């Protein structure tokens, strides 16, 4: 299948893989011996741009993990429009995780651990859902 970096191409890719017997699984359900996909998306640039992708996946009956970056200049995950987008993603049955920028804490594992806890709590407060996975 040729690379087609469009929404239609993404749908076609998923349909092809599902047609070959692959099933979508989350990280917790991953089995190295099984024929499955782990669909993950790092939301670095736009939460709203993720909505059509999430809809395609939901339409095909698969769930993905979407990782939200809290410390970015590209979007504010606490703004009303962003929170609405996160609600859309969750409404499609997708999981939200934290996309932690570990580069902000070089050579300081204690600060990294503390930031992970703080940012998970903030994302949970914004979405009303537990954060169970960090990228």
One Martini backbone bead per residue (centre of mass of N, CA, C, O) as a GRO file, in nm:
protein
  135
    1UNK     BB    1   0.094   0.038   0.026
    2UNK     BB    2   0.081   0.353  -0.024
    3UNK     BB    3   0.160   0.656   0.083
    4UNK     BB    4  -0.115   0.839   0.259
    5UNK     BB    5  -0.123   1.161   0.414
    6UNK     BB    6  -0.436   1.113   0.494
    7UNK     BB    7  -0.738   1.043   0.606
    8UNK     BB    8  -0.801   0.834   0.389
    9UNK     BB    9  -0.532   0.681   0.426
   10UNK     BB   10  -0.575   0.603   0.717
   11UNK     BB   11  -0.829   0.444   0.680
   12UNK     BB   12  -0.714   0.241   0.475
   13UNK     BB   13  -0.498   0.127   0.660
   14UNK     BB   14  -0.683   0.024   0.882
   15UNK     BB   15  -0.860  -0.155   0.706
   16UNK     BB   16  -0.632  -0.338   0.611
   17UNK     BB   17  -0.539  -0.440   0.890
   18UNK     BB   18  -0.813  -0.547   0.983
   19UNK     BB   19  -0.841  -0.742   0.731
   20UNK     BB   20  -0.568  -0.904   0.845
   21UNK     BB   21  -0.642  -0.938   1.177
   22UNK     BB   22  -0.617  -0.693   1.325
   23UNK     BB   23  -0.601  -0.546   1.655
   24UNK     BB   24  -0.685  -0.317   1.886
   25UNK     BB   25  -0.462  -0.203   2.149
   26UNK     BB   26  -0.348  -0.151   2.445
   27UNK     BB   27  -0.083  -0.161   2.644
   28UNK     BB   28  -0.212  -0.354   2.863
   29UNK     BB   29  -0.302  -0.567   2.612
   30UNK     BB   30  -0.037  -0.650   2.523
   31UNK     BB   31   0.078  -0.912   2.285
   32UNK     BB   32   0.351  -1.033   2.126
   33UNK     BB   33   0.184  -1.291   1.994
   34UNK     BB   34  -0.003  -1.093   1.865
   35UNK     BB   35  -0.230  -0.943   1.623
   36UNK     BB   36  -0.157  -0.600   1.662
   37UNK     BB   37  -0.247  -0.267   1.760
   38UNK     BB   38  -0.096   0.049   1.851
   39UNK     BB   39  -0.265   0.345   1.903
   40UNK     BB   40  -0.077   0.653   1.877
   41UNK     BB   41  -0.086   1.005   1.995
   42UNK     BB   42   0.089   1.303   1.968
   43UNK     BB   43  -0.010   1.627   2.097
   44UNK     BB   44   0.176   1.895   1.982
   45UNK     BB   45  -0.019   2.109   1.809
   46UNK     BB   46  -0.335   1.980   1.809
   47UNK     BB   47  -0.650   1.898   1.919
   48UNK     BB   48  -0.847   1.947   1.679
   49UNK     BB   49  -0.689   1.765   1.468
   50UNK     BB   50  -0.772   1.489   1.619
   51UNK     BB   51  -1.078   1.448   1.574
   52UNK     BB   52  -1.093   1.305   1.290
   53UNK     BB   53  -0.921   1.063   1.374
   54UNK     BB   54  -1.101   0.966   1.605
   55UNK     BB   55  -1.348   0.916   1.422
   56UNK     BB   56  -1.230   0.700   1.243
   57UNK     BB   57  -1.167   0.496   1.462
   58UNK     BB   58  -1.454   0.474   1.575
   59UNK     BB   59  -1.586   0.382   1.306
   60UNK     BB   60  -1.388   0.113   1.320
   61UNK     BB   61  -1.370   0.017   1.634
   62UNK     BB   62  -1.126   0.186   1.754
   63UNK     BB   63  -0.868   0.245   1.991
   64UNK     BB   64  -0.679   0.513   2.137
   65UNK     BB   65  -0.385   0.695   2.224
   66UNK     BB   66  -0.372   1.022   2.376
   67UNK     BB   67  -0.110   1.266   2.405
   68UNK     BB   68  -0.080   1.528   2.634
   69UNK     BB   69   0.051   1.851   2.622
   70UNK     BB   70   0.111   2.096   2.867
   71UNK     BB   71   0.403   2.214   2.765
   72UNK     BB   72   0.289   2.451   2.541
   73UNK     BB   73   0.254   2.695   2.268
   74UNK     BB   74   0.010   2.567   2.086
   75UNK     BB   75  -0.163   2.497   2.352
   76UNK     BB   76  -0.447   2.496   2.588
   77UNK     BB   77  -0.579   2.243   2.787
   78UNK     BB   78  -0.768   2.460   2.968
   79UNK     BB   79  -0.926   2.548   2.753
   80UNK     BB   80  -1.234   2.522   2.631
   81UNK     BB   81  -1.167   2.407   2.346
   82UNK     BB   82  -0.974   2.187   2.448
   83UNK     BB   83  -1.169   2.042   2.636
   84UNK     BB   84  -1.364   1.969   2.411
   85UNK     BB   85  -1.167   1.792   2.253
   86UNK     BB   86  -1.116   1.588   2.481
   87UNK     BB   87  -1.413   1.500   2.495
   88UNK     BB   88  -1.424   1.386   2.211
   89UNK     BB   89  -1.212   1.169   2.240
   90UNK     BB   90  -1.351   1.023   2.478
   91UNK     BB   91  -1.630   0.983   2.330
   92UNK     BB   92  -1.477   0.772   2.126
   93UNK     BB   93  -1.298   0.583   2.341
   94UNK     BB   94  -1.046   0.723   2.421
   95UNK     BB   95  -0.726   0.768   2.552
   96UNK     BB   96  -0.565   0.960   2.801
   97UNK     BB   97  -0.242   1.103   2.812
   98UNK     BB   98   0.081   1.190   2.900
   99UNK     BB   99   0.304   1.435   2.757
  100UNK     BB  100   0.623   1.431   2.862
  101UNK     BB  101   0.893   1.661   2.893
  102UNK     BB  102   1.198   1.534   2.974
  103UNK     BB  103   1.397   1.766   2.873
  104UNK     BB  104   1.334   1.956   3.130
  105UNK     BB  105   1.498   1.704   3.312
  106UNK     BB  106   1.804   1.687   3.316
  107UNK     BB  107   1.958   1.488   3.541
  108UNK     BB  108   1.651   1.472   3.711
  109UNK     BB  109   1.458   1.231   3.834
  110UNK     BB  110   1.300   1.372   4.062
  111UNK     BB  111   1.177   1.600   3.887
  112UNK     BB  112   1.039   1.413   3.688
  113UNK     BB  113   0.853   1.269   3.888
  114UNK     BB  114   0.713   1.523   3.992
  115UNK     BB  115   0.604   1.621   3.718
  116UNK     BB  116   0.432   1.377   3.656
  117UNK     BB  117   0.239   1.411   3.894
  118UNK     BB  118   0.147   1.701   3.837
  119UNK     BB  119   0.049   1.661   3.539
  120UNK     BB  120  -0.154   1.439   3.591
  121UNK     BB  121  -0.333   1.601   3.783
  122UNK     BB  122  -0.401   1.826   3.581
  123UNK     BB  123  -0.531   1.646   3.362
  124UNK     BB  124  -0.747   1.526   3.545
  125UNK     BB  125  -0.881   1.799   3.612
  126UNK     BB  126  -0.952   1.874   3.310
  127UNK     BB  127  -1.112   1.579   3.243
  128UNK     BB  128  -1.208   1.370   3.478
  129UNK     BB  129  -0.967   1.163   3.428
  130UNK     BB  130  -0.761   0.921   3.440
  131UNK     BB  131  -0.404   0.880   3.443
  132UNK     BB  132  -0.226   0.575   3.312
  133UNK     BB  133  -0.031   0.727   3.096
  134UNK     BB  134   0.310   0.782   2.977
  135UNK     BB  135   0.530   0.963   2.732
   0.00000   0.00000   0.00000
